[in-house]
Amino acid sequence: MLNKLYLILEKPNQHPYGKFMNLFILFLVVVSTIVFYLSTVKELFKYFPLFHSVESVVMVIFTLELILRFLVIGQDPQYKGFYAIPGAILTSALMSKLHSDEKCN
């Protein structure tokens, strides 16, 4: 199962669902960007709760995707063994730092 997830996420041309996953994530990036832009328009302030909900759902999906990528990284021969652990720790630390910086602003 991890091998299939690895192919879907990291080698989309080698799995039938890979292209769908890439297009879905691209769609979510576009939706997130549009929602962010619309949430800054004063005339649309009454829709802010909707924008916030959409952005929250998108962030949960992005977080799940990142967790799945951490889970399947061991399937890549380049990152097997010891080298996967420091990379995962470094990425988690950077994501945590970025998240805490956003809370401060």
Residue pairs with C-beta under 8 A, 6 or more apart in sequence:
2 71
2 72
2 74
2 75
3 75
4 15
5 68
5 71
5 72
5 75
6 72
6 75
6 76
7 14
7 15
7 18
8 15
8 17
8 18
8 21
9 18
9 21
9 65
9 68
9 69
9 72
10 69
10 72
10 75
10 76
11 18
12 18
12 19
12 21
12 22
13 19
25 62
25 65
28 58
28 61
28 62
31 54
31 58
32 54
32 55
32 58
35 51
35 54
35 55
35 58
36 55
38 44
38 47
38 51
39 48
39 51
39 52
39 55
44 51
66 95
70 88
70 91
70 92
73 79
73 84
73 87
73 88
74 80
74 84
79 87
